[in-house]
């Protein structure tokens, strides 16, 4: 087991170093504005909508439906949601994913996909390039052996840093996209719990008082746990309500579900910190079951077994 773990940790380390060198040169204070940040870009005055969505084995044979139909329907829904940034889980066919983004969202949107060597299900960000500028993306906690284990053997959180340019304001925002360990058994619960402990410790250390959002498939509830007689593994974030706001916590109530197959269970979440707590538009967090208006057979394995989750922010100086 130890040798197998090291076998995957070595390529993960190489990946981290390569991404760090190629994509993470930090912007120096007073540095020239990057080439993309020109008058050619659109300057928006609007509220920002952020969406996370697990698109269930996108393009893979493991998907229970037809991959071509899935591509068509997911594309329709992304266009319908009209978000400014999407955090997407379970991208398998990356070429198909890129084609879908280009065909449905056009040239105003860019995307970046993780390249974790030990897993098939990749993470992806899709964002409006006019709004999110100076974008840098890297794995988060990728040098940690415990994070490797706790996040499904190498499915590390994916970190996107960007300057949000909107409403005549320019604000740095950090998005951390997670796809936590699945299943109800106590071993899986322990991995979610320990993953959340390390995630919060890392955020407290490196992003204290920064504008951050943790979004994605948490694979657990916030009010309790899917594992019997256990607290939410994310209780540490809820307890630190001076720094973190779980905008999806009110959705974690009986009658709501963020997946097709599990009633009374919300496992797709968003937690914010910094000024995002203030910019959050109250009661805007929603489980987007309204996507059935766009894809009427949504619950019949035609797009995903998860519903998208969205929230809205009014960024200001």
Buried (B, 14 or more C-beta within 10 A) or exposed (E): EEEEBEEBBEBBEEBBEEBBEEEEEEBEEEEEEEEEBEEEBEEBEEBBBBBBBBBBBBBBEEBEBEBEBBBBBBBBBBBBBEBBBBBBBBBBBBEBBBBBBEEBBEEEBBBBBBEBEBBEBBBBBBBBBBBBBBBBBBBBBBEBEEBBBBBBBBBBBBBBBBBBBBBEEBBBBBBBBBBBBBEEEEEBBBBBBBBBBBBBEBBBEEBEEBBBBBBBBBBBBBBBBBBEEBBBBBBBBBEEEEBBBBBBBBBBEEEBBBBBEEEEBBBBBBBBBBBBBEBBBEEBBBBBBEBBEBBEEBBEBBBBBBBBBBBBBBBEE
